[in-house]
Amino acid sequence: MVLNSRTAHGDGLDRSLLLREGFTDGDGTIDALVGSDSLRPHTEELSLHVISVNLPQGSIMEVAPGLYSVCPGLAAIQYAQSHDLYQTIALLMELRGAFSLPEDHRPVAATVTPIRADEDDPSLSYYEGDPVLTGYDMETLLKNVRGINGMGIASRANAIALDGARSPMEAIIAAVFHAPRNAGGFGLSRMLLNHTIQFSEEATRVSGMRKAVCDAYVFPALSTLEYNGSFHDATVRRQHDEKRDMGLSAMGIKTFPLNDQQLRNIEAMEVIAKMVHRRAGKRYDNRTKGYRVKQIALLNGLRRAFGLRPC
């Protein structure tokens, strides 16, 4: 929430409006942004934060008559001030994607015991939603903002995140395979999430479908990474996936399915990355110092950020 000088100490706040618009749950303090140190004193109801630099147009949005908030991109920069790179990547994947985590979502603590090979991952709750930010929007904001803490982490996270993820698991796949090798990723840079492939007549005949939507399409390699969760075991869904894969194969596109077990095995994921690089005519030769440690840190950092136990 953004306040002007007349309401910086809590006078005249419409608390019912704040509750209705989601700025408070009725308990605890309300975080508010002000533009001057002179307005910093906290009250029992307000926790005030200061940004005294000039902000680019569009940084502050009116969400209701007389009620203002920072834009999603600026909120992500503020978030990065108190959260790590992996949590910031997860937030940007959500803001740039078509899913939304529950309001009570909390990252998994680093002290939580890793999941065993014979255990099942807990199910992740999320809602379908619309993107509120694009990578281009975020990049433009970062280029036009100066002097705000969190910009460094937000910039690194935005370079790894992608537009269009439809679930937390898709977001993890995309970030790990897309991130550069020095950040613990596999360096598949030219990737499109939930990209639609229009089938040729031959592909339509063999599949009975006119198009396919690819979870993570790596177009230089004519390859797609597909997350197969437990719901894919259903007969109807499995048949759909088989037809889709046949159509994609007729288009010269190779499908690489990944299940929950593979997404807990960094070596198995790297084997797939090598094959995709090979299909793009490139050699995968990771010479990054301590690359395996970085890979595991990225994978587990993202898992924790989305509420999954580390592996």
VEXTISE-727937 format. One line per 8 residues: number of its first residue (from 1); for each residue z, x, y of N, C-alpha, C. Coordinates in steps of 0.02 Angstrom, whole numbers, plus 50000, padded with zeros to 5 digits. Example, Ala and Ser with C-alpha at 12.3 -4.5 7.8 and 13.67 -1.06 7.14 Angstrom:
BEGIN
1) 50390,50660,49716,50390,50615,49775,50390,50660,49835 ~ 50354,50642,49888,50357,50684,49947,50394,50645,50002;
This chain:
BEGIN
1) 50000,50042,49941,50000,50000,50000,50000,50044,50062 ~ 49967,50022,50114,49962,50060,50177,49997,50020,50231 ~ 50040,50054,50269,50078,50021,50322,50060,50050,50390 ~ 50066,50007,50440,50061,50032,50509,50131,50041,50537 ~ 50136,50064,50599,50201,50081,50627,50248,50022,50634 ~ 50222,49962,50641,50265,49904,50652,50302,49883,50589 ~ 50277,49904,50531,50308,49881,50469,50333,49939,50427 ~ 50334,49999,50456,50349,50058,50416,50421,50060,50390;
9) 50465,50022,50418,50534,50022,50395,50550,49958,50358 ~ 50500,49920,50337,50511,49862,50296,50515,49796,50333 ~ 50515,49798,50399,50521,49736,50437,50455,49697,50432 ~ 50461,49633,50420,50403,49590,50422,50359,49592,50361 ~ 50381,49624,50306,50341,49626,50246,50343,49559,50210 ~ 50285,49537,50188,50280,49476,50149,50286,49495,50075 ~ 50346,49492,50050,50358,49515,49982,50325,49471,49929 ~ 50318,49409,49943,50283,49365,49895,50209,49384,49891;
17) 50179,49404,49947,50110,49427,49947,50103,49492,49907 ~ 50150,49538,49917,50149,49601,49880,50154,49589,49806 ~ 50196,49542,49786,50205,49525,49716,50141,49494,49688 ~ 50112,49449,49726,50051,49414,49704,49993,49462,49697 ~ 49988,49513,49740,49932,49559,49739,49946,49620,49695 ~ 50003,49622,49661,50017,49675,49613,50044,49739,49643 ~ 50068,49738,49705,50097,49798,49735,50170,49808,49715 ~ 50200,49759,49685,50269,49764,49661,50278,49715,49604;
25) 50325,49732,49560,50343,49686,49506,50407,49648,49522 ~ 50430,49657,49584,50491,49624,49606,50552,49668,49600 ~ 50547,49723,49564,50603,49770,49555,50584,49839,49582 ~ 50633,49877,49600,50621,49945,49621,50591,49950,49690 ~ 50576,50012,49710,50549,50024,49776,50473,50013,49776 ~ 50446,50004,49836,50374,49996,49846,50347,50060,49877 ~ 50297,50089,49845,50265,50149,49872,50218,50129,49929 ~ 50226,50163,49985,50186,50146,50044,50161,50210,50078;
33) 50101,50206,50104,50069,50263,50138,50073,50253,50213 ~ 50093,50307,50248,50094,50306,50321,50058,50369,50346 ~ 50043,50370,50410,50002,50423,50437,50040,50474,50479 ~ 50107,50471,50480,50144,50516,50523,50212,50532,50492 ~ 50235,50594,50502,50301,50613,50478,50356,50574,50512 ~ 50343,50549,50571,50394,50511,50607,50411,50446,50571 ~ 50368,50424,50525,50379,50362,50489,50404,50375,50418 ~ 50423,50438,50404,50440,50456,50336,50506,50427,50310;
41) 50558,50414,50352,50622,50394,50324,50616,50338,50273 ~ 50649,50347,50215,50646,50298,50162,50697,50243,50174 ~ 50682,50184,50149,50730,50130,50148,50743,50113,50075 ~ 50786,50067,50063,50800,50047,49995,50740,50013,49963 ~ 50696,49984,50004,50639,49947,49977,50574,49986,49979 ~ 50570,50037,50022,50508,50073,50031,50516,50147,50016 ~ 50468,50175,49979,50463,50247,49970,50399,50268,50006 ~ 50408,50304,50061,50352,50318,50105,50319,50386,50090;
49) 50253,50386,50092,50213,50446,50081,50169,50457,50142 ~ 50159,50520,50160,50123,50536,50222,50056,50569,50207 ~ 50003,50544,50238,49939,50579,50242,49919,50578,50316 ~ 49927,50636,50347,49915,50639,50419,49845,50662,50437 ~ 49804,50683,50388,49736,50705,50402,49691,50645,50412 ~ 49634,50657,50444,49585,50603,50452,49552,50589,50386 ~ 49545,50526,50369,49515,50506,50306,49445,50479,50319 ~ 49398,50490,50273,49330,50464,50282,49329,50388,50278;
57) 49277,50359,50307,49270,50287,50306,49269,50261,50235 ~ 49304,50205,50225,49308,50175,50159,49368,50197,50118 ~ 49409,50244,50144,49467,50268,50108,49522,50215,50104 ~ 49524,50171,50155,49573,50117,50157,49537,50051,50150 ~ 49561,50009,50105,49528,49945,50091,49575,49887,50106 ~ 49548,49833,50134,49587,49773,50145,49582,49730,50081 ~ 49637,49721,50048,49637,49684,49985,49658,49611,49995 ~ 49687,49596,50052,49706,49528,50071,49716,49529,50146;
65) 49712,49472,50179,49721,49472,50253,49786,49507,50273 ~ 49778,49562,50310,49835,49599,50335,49867,49646,50284 ~ 49837,49652,50225,49865,49695,50173,49813,49747,50153 ~ 49832,49810,50156,49784,49864,50145,49808,49910,50089 ~ 49760,49942,50056,49774,49990,50003,49726,50048,50008 ~ 49745,50105,49979,49698,50160,49974,49644,50142,49924 ~ 49585,50171,49931,49530,50158,49884,49546,50190,49816 ~ 49512,50170,49763,49527,50199,49697,49521,50275,49694;
73) 49472,50304,49728,49464,50376,49727,49523,50412,49759 ~ 49546,50386,49816,49604,50417,49849,49667,50407,49808 ~ 49672,50350,49775,49729,50339,49730,49729,50390,49674 ~ 49670,50408,49648,49665,50458,49595,49688,50526,49620 ~ 49670,50544,49681,49693,50607,49710,49769,50608,49716 ~ 49798,50553,49740,49870,50548,49745,49903,50552,49676 ~ 49872,50521,49627,49897,50522,49558,49899,50594,49533 ~ 49847,50633,49549,49843,50703,49526,49898,50747,49556;
81) 49929,50725,49609,49983,50764,49639,50043,50770,49592 ~ 50053,50721,49549,50113,50721,49507,50096,50714,49432 ~ 50032,50721,49414,50012,50716,49344,49966,50774,49326 ~ 49961,50789,49262,49922,50847,49241,49848,50831,49237 ~ 49808,50882,49220,49735,50874,49218,49715,50821,49168 ~ 49746,50819,49109,49726,50774,49057,49740,50701,49076 ~ 49797,50689,49107,49814,50622,49129,49767,50600,49185 ~ 49746,50647,49227,49700,50630,49281,49630,50616,49254;
89) 49609,50653,49203,49545,50637,49170,49547,50567,49142 ~ 49602,50550,49108,49609,50484,49077,49606,50429,49130 ~ 49639,50439,49186,49637,50389,49240,49566,50381,49266 ~ 49531,50436,49277,49462,50431,49304,49415,50400,49253 ~ 49425,50414,49188,49384,50381,49138,49395,50305,49139 ~ 49457,50285,49152,49472,50213,49157,49441,50183,49220 ~ 49450,50216,49277,49423,50190,49340,49347,50189,49339 ~ 49316,50237,49305,49243,50242,49302,49214,50206,49242;
97) 49258,50177,49200,49237,50145,49139,49241,50069,49141 ~ 49232,50039,49082,49232,49966,49075,49291,49943,49034 ~ 49347,49978,49041,49409,49957,49007,49467,49968,49054 ~ 49521,49933,49040,49581,49938,49082,49642,49940,49037 ~ 49686,49987,49048,49747,49993,49009,49799,49943,49034 ~ 49846,49922,48992,49898,49875,49014,49940,49904,49071 ~ 49970,49860,49111,50010,49883,49167,50071,49923,49145 ~ 50096,49908,49084,50155,49944,49060,50138,50006,49020;
105) 50074,50029,49024,50053,50088,48986,50091,50149,49010 ~ 50111,50190,48962,50145,50253,48978,50116,50308,48933 ~ 50103,50367,48960,50080,50423,48919,50134,50442,48868 ~ 50114,50472,48813,50160,50495,48762,50190,50561,48783 ~ 50255,50569,48776,50289,50630,48797,50268,50689,48754 ~ 50271,50748,48783,50252,50809,48747,50299,50824,48689 ~ 50358,50795,48689,50407,50809,48637,50397,50765,48575 ~ 50351,50718,48577,50340,50673,48520,50311,50712,48461;
113) 50336,50698,48401,50313,50731,48340,50239,50717,48328 ~ 50199,50768,48313,50128,50757,48299,50118,50711,48239 ~ 50063,50675,48239,50047,50630,48185,50025,50670,48124 ~ 50046,50647,48065,50028,50682,48003,49959,50659,47980 ~ 49930,50699,47935,49863,50684,47910,49861,50618,47871 ~ 49918,50599,47840,49920,50539,47799,49943,50477,47838 ~ 49952,50485,47903,49974,50429,47945,49914,50399,47981 ~ 49921,50336,48001,49870,50302,48040,49888,50306,48114;
121) 49836,50313,48155,49848,50311,48228,49871,50241,48248 ~ 49917,50236,48295,49935,50170,48320,49877,50139,48358 ~ 49873,50074,48356,49819,50040,48392,49831,50044,48467 ~ 49777,50051,48505,49782,50055,48577,49764,49988,48608 ~ 49807,49965,48652,49793,49902,48687,49755,49917,48751 ~ 49702,49879,48762,49665,49886,48824,49626,49821,48835 ~ 49602,49812,48896,49564,49753,48914,49495,49774,48937 ~ 49447,49729,48928,49381,49741,48956,49385,49732,49032;
129) 49347,49771,49068,49348,49766,49141,49285,49795,49170 ~ 49282,49796,49235,49225,49824,49271,49245,49890,49304 ~ 49199,49937,49308,49214,50000,49343,49229,49987,49417 ~ 49276,50025,49444,49292,50020,49515,49274,50084,49552 ~ 49244,50131,49516,49229,50197,49545,49173,50228,49504 ~ 49133,50269,49536,49083,50310,49502,49098,50383,49514 ~ 49070,50425,49471,49079,50496,49481,49051,50519,49548 ~ 48995,50489,49568,48964,50508,49632,49010,50488,49690;
137) 49040,50428,49687,49087,50407,49739,49145,50456,49745 ~ 49172,50475,49687,49229,50520,49687,49210,50588,49714 ~ 49152,50613,49694,49129,50678,49718,49119,50677,49794 ~ 49090,50622,49818,49079,50616,49891,49146,50615,49928 ~ 49195,50579,49902,49260,50576,49934,49292,50645,49935 ~ 49289,50681,49880,49319,50748,49876,49287,50796,49926 ~ 49222,50788,49938,49188,50832,49985,49206,50817,50058 ~ 49230,50756,50070,49243,50735,50139,49317,50730,50156;
145) 49360,50747,50109,49432,50745,50121,49457,50817,50124 ~ 49502,50831,50170,49531,50898,50176,49607,50892,50180 ~ 49639,50943,50152,49711,50950,50163,49756,50901,50127 ~ 49734,50874,50068,49776,50829,50030,49792,50861,49963 ~ 49856,50863,49946,49875,50890,49881,49844,50849,49825 ~ 49829,50882,49771,49800,50848,49713,49725,50852,49710 ~ 49692,50877,49762,49619,50878,49763,49591,50925,49710 ~ 49625,50982,49697,49600,51029,49649,49597,51000,49578;
153) 49652,50969,49556,49653,50939,49490,49605,50880,49487 ~ 49604,50840,49540,49559,50782,49541,49486,50803,49536 ~ 49468,50858,49569,49399,50883,49566,49382,50908,49496 ~ 49426,50945,49465,49414,50969,49396,49409,50910,49348 ~ 49452,50861,49356,49452,50803,49312,49388,50762,49321 ~ 49365,50755,49383,49305,50716,49395,49243,50749,49366 ~ 49242,50815,49363,49186,50851,49333,49182,50842,49258 ~ 49239,50826,49227,49241,50816,49154,49231,50742,49136;
161) 49259,50697,49176,49253,50625,49163,49181,50602,49170 ~ 49166,50544,49140,49100,50514,49142,49105,50440,49158 ~ 49051,50412,49182,49047,50340,49195,49033,50303,49130 ~ 49062,50242,49123,49037,50196,49073,49074,50190,49008 ~ 49131,50225,48998,49167,50218,48935,49193,50147,48927 ~ 49192,50121,48866,49213,50052,48854,49280,50047,48818 ~ 49310,50104,48801,49374,50103,48767,49407,50172,48775 ~ 49473,50176,48765,49506,50241,48768,49478,50291,48717;
169) 49461,50269,48656,49436,50316,48606,49367,50343,48626 ~ 49325,50300,48654,49261,50324,48680,49272,50374,48735 ~ 49322,50362,48777,49337,50408,48832,49359,50476,48806 ~ 49399,50477,48753,49421,50541,48724,49361,50579,48696 ~ 49318,50544,48659,49258,50576,48631,49216,50606,48687 ~ 49203,50566,48738,49160,50588,48793,49189,50649,48828 ~ 49254,50647,48844,49284,50702,48881,49285,50767,48840 ~ 49302,50762,48776,49306,50823,48734,49237,50854,48724;
177) 49187,50813,48710,49120,50840,48697,49085,50860,48762 ~ 49103,50828,48818,49069,50842,48882,49100,50900,48920 ~ 49165,50909,48914,49200,50960,48953,49171,51030,48940 ~ 49171,51073,48991,49146,51141,48980,49192,51179,48931 ~ 49166,51231,48902,49203,51267,48850,49266,51300,48879 ~ 49264,51323,48941,49323,51355,48969,49379,51305,48983 ~ 49363,51239,48977,49415,51188,48985,49436,51159,48917 ~ 49408,51186,48863,49426,51162,48797,49376,51113,48767;
185) 49320,51103,48801,49270,51056,48776,49214,51091,48739 ~ 49162,51052,48721,49106,51078,48683,49043,51085,48725 ~ 49047,51070,48789,48993,51087,48835,48928,51048,48827 ~ 48932,50985,48804,48872,50942,48801,48866,50908,48869 ~ 48833,50941,48915,48836,50921,48985,48795,50859,49001 ~ 48739,50849,48969,48694,50794,48988,48705,50735,48941 ~ 48757,50697,48956,48779,50642,48913,48783,50577,48953 ~ 48759,50523,48923,48762,50457,48954,48802,50411,48908;
193) 48852,50376,48936,48893,50331,48897,48865,50261,48898 ~ 48866,50229,48840,48843,50161,48831,48773,50151,48862 ~ 48730,50196,48842,48661,50197,48866,48617,50154,48820 ~ 48576,50113,48850,48533,50068,48811,48466,50102,48795 ~ 48448,50102,48731,48384,50127,48707,48341,50068,48689 ~ 48284,50060,48723,48237,50007,48706,48194,50031,48647 ~ 48193,49991,48594,48158,50012,48533,48082,50003,48539 ~ 48047,50046,48505,47975,50039,48497,47961,49984,48446;
201) 47897,49966,48438,47880,49915,48389,47901,49936,48318 ~ 47890,50000,48302,47908,50025,48236,47984,50021,48226 ~ 48023,50042,48277,48095,50040,48271,48121,49969,48266 ~ 48088,49923,48301,48107,49852,48297,48093,49824,48228 ~ 48037,49842,48199,48020,49817,48132,48069,49841,48079 ~ 48089,49905,48083,48131,49933,48032,48204,49911,48039 ~ 48224,49894,48101,48294,49876,48114,48306,49802,48125 ~ 48253,49766,48145,48262,49696,48163,48296,49688,48231;
209) 48299,49742,48270,48332,49742,48336,48283,49767,48388 ~ 48291,49743,48449,48247,49764,48503,48275,49823,48543 ~ 48339,49835,48536,48371,49889,48574,48436,49909,48541 ~ 48464,49964,48563,48529,49987,48539,48567,50015,48599 ~ 48632,50006,48598,48675,50035,48649,48713,50092,48617 ~ 48704,50152,48644,48734,50212,48616,48800,50227,48651 ~ 48852,50241,48612,48917,50258,48641,48912,50318,48687 ~ 48884,50372,48661,48878,50434,48700,48811,50466,48681;
217) 48761,50456,48723,48693,50478,48709,48682,50546,48743 ~ 48666,50596,48703,48651,50664,48728,48575,50671,48727 ~ 48543,50657,48783,48470,50648,48781,48431,50713,48770 ~ 48454,50773,48790,48414,50832,48773,48412,50844,48698 ~ 48463,50819,48662,48466,50830,48590,48442,50770,48550 ~ 48422,50717,48585,48404,50655,48551,48456,50637,48499 ~ 48519,50636,48521,48576,50624,48477,48625,50576,48511 ~ 48660,50539,48470,48712,50495,48497,48775,50501,48456;
225) 48832,50505,48489,48898,50506,48457,48925,50435,48457 ~ 48943,50410,48398,48964,50341,48391,49034,50338,48362 ~ 49080,50304,48398,49148,50296,48373,49150,50237,48325 ~ 49172,50250,48263,49180,50199,48213,49254,50188,48199 ~ 49283,50141,48234,49353,50124,48223,49362,50083,48161 ~ 49423,50061,48148,49437,50024,48087,49398,49959,48083 ~ 49383,49928,48141,49347,49865,48140,49276,49873,48114 ~ 49250,49936,48114,49183,49947,48089,49179,49939,48013;
233) 49237,49935,47979,49236,49925,47907,49214,49855,47887 ~ 49218,49808,47934,49197,49740,47918,49123,49740,47900 ~ 49106,49699,47850,49038,49700,47823,48985,49686,47876 ~ 48996,49635,47917,48947,49617,47968,48937,49674,48017 ~ 48991,49706,48039,48986,49760,48087,48952,49820,48055 ~ 48969,49834,47993,48938,49891,47959,48863,49881,47951 ~ 48842,49820,47934,48771,49806,47928,48735,49814,47995 ~ 48768,49792,48048,48739,49800,48115,48729,49874,48131;
241) 48780,49914,48116,48776,49985,48131,48721,50019,48091 ~ 48713,49998,48028,48660,50027,47986,48591,50011,48014 ~ 48581,49949,48036,48517,49930,48066,48505,49968,48131 ~ 48557,49974,48171,48550,50012,48234,48531,50084,48220 ~ 48564,50115,48172,48550,50185,48156,48479,50194,48130 ~ 48454,50145,48091,48385,50149,48066,48336,50145,48124 ~ 48350,50100,48172,48306,50095,48230,48307,50158,48272 ~ 48366,50186,48282,48371,50249,48320,48336,50305,48284;
249) 48342,50307,48218,48308,50359,48179,48232,50354,48187 ~ 48206,50292,48190,48134,50282,48200,48113,50306,48269 ~ 48160,50309,48316,48146,50335,48383,48158,50410,48387 ~ 48176,50441,48330,48189,50513,48329,48259,50531,48352 ~ 48304,50482,48355,48372,50493,48379,48421,50496,48321 ~ 48459,50550,48317,48508,50561,48264,48575,50532,48283 ~ 48606,50494,48238,48673,50465,48250,48726,50507,48216 ~ 48778,50525,48254,48835,50561,48227,48897,50516,48233;
257) 48917,50483,48179,48975,50440,48182,49040,50480,48180 ~ 49091,50457,48217,49156,50489,48216,49209,50435,48204 ~ 49253,50448,48156,49307,50401,48142,49374,50430,48167 ~ 49427,50392,48156,49493,50413,48181,49515,50479,48151 ~ 49499,50491,48087,49520,50553,48055,49483,50613,48086 ~ 49418,50606,48099,49381,50661,48129,49405,50676,48200 ~ 49427,50624,48235,49451,50634,48303,49521,50664,48306 ~ 49548,50681,48248,49611,50718,48244,49600,50788,48215;
265) 49537,50807,48207,49520,50871,48176,49471,50908,48221 ~ 49496,50955,48260,49455,50988,48310,49400,51029,48278 ~ 49413,51056,48217,49361,51094,48183,49303,51049,48162 ~ 49318,50989,48137,49265,50942,48118,49225,50921,48179 ~ 49258,50911,48235,49223,50892,48296,49177,50948,48319 ~ 49200,51010,48311,49159,51067,48333,49097,51074,48290 ~ 49102,51059,48225,49043,51061,48182,48990,51012,48207 ~ 49011,50952,48226,48964,50903,48254,48934,50929,48319;
273) 48975,50959,48361,48950,50986,48425,48897,51040,48412 ~ 48908,51082,48362,48859,51134,48346,48792,51103,48326 ~ 48794,51050,48286,48733,51017,48264,48696,50986,48322 ~ 48733,50956,48369,48702,50925,48427,48670,50979,48471 ~ 48705,51033,48482,48677,51089,48521,48613,51115,48487 ~ 48615,51120,48421,48556,51145,48385,48497,51098,48394 ~ 48509,51032,48394,48455,50985,48404,48426,50989,48475 ~ 48466,51014,48521,48442,51024,48590,48408,51091,48599;
281) 48402,51128,48544,48370,51193,48547,48414,51248,48575 ~ 48480,51238,48571,48526,51287,48598,48572,51311,48542 ~ 48597,51371,48552,48645,51400,48505,48715,51390,48532 ~ 48758,51365,48490,48828,51357,48509,48867,51420,48491 ~ 48887,51457,48541,48923,51520,48530,48981,51522,48580 ~ 49038,51498,48558,49095,51492,48603,49133,51559,48606 ~ 49125,51593,48662,49159,51658,48671,49217,51652,48720 ~ 49237,51591,48736,49293,51582,48782,49357,51609,48751;
289) 49393,51648,48788,49455,51677,48763,49506,51622,48748 ~ 49533,51624,48688,49582,51574,48669,49553,51504,48665 ~ 49489,51499,48644,49455,51435,48647,49487,51382,48603 ~ 49513,51401,48544,49543,51351,48500,49606,51321,48530 ~ 49646,51363,48561,49706,51338,48595,49687,51289,48650 ~ 49635,51305,48688,49613,51262,48743,49585,51197,48715 ~ 49548,51200,48660,49520,51140,48630,49576,51092,48607 ~ 49625,51120,48573,49681,51078,48549,49720,51050,48608;
297) 49729,51090,48660,49765,51066,48719,49728,51008,48752 ~ 49662,51013,48756,49623,50959,48787,49626,50896,48744 ~ 49615,50903,48679,49616,50844,48635,49685,50811,48636 ~ 49737,50850,48627,49804,50820,48626,49827,50796,48694 ~ 49805,50830,48747,49821,50807,48814,49792,50738,48828 ~ 49729,50728,48807,49697,50663,48816,49729,50610,48771 ~ 49745,50629,48709,49778,50581,48664,49843,50557,48694 ~ 49884,50603,48718,49948,50584,48747,49937,50540,48809;
305) 49888,50558,48850,49876,50520,48911,49859,50448,48896 ~ 49823,50436,48841,49803,50368,48823,49853,50333,48778 ~ 49908,50367,48761,49960,50335,48722,49959,50349,48648 ~ 49921,50400,48626,49918,50420,48556,49961,50482,48544 ~ 49989,50486,48485,50027,50546,48468,49981,50605,48459 ~ 50004,50666,48475,49962,50725,48465,49948,50736,48391 ~ 49898,50776,48376,49881,50790,48306,49886,50865,48292;
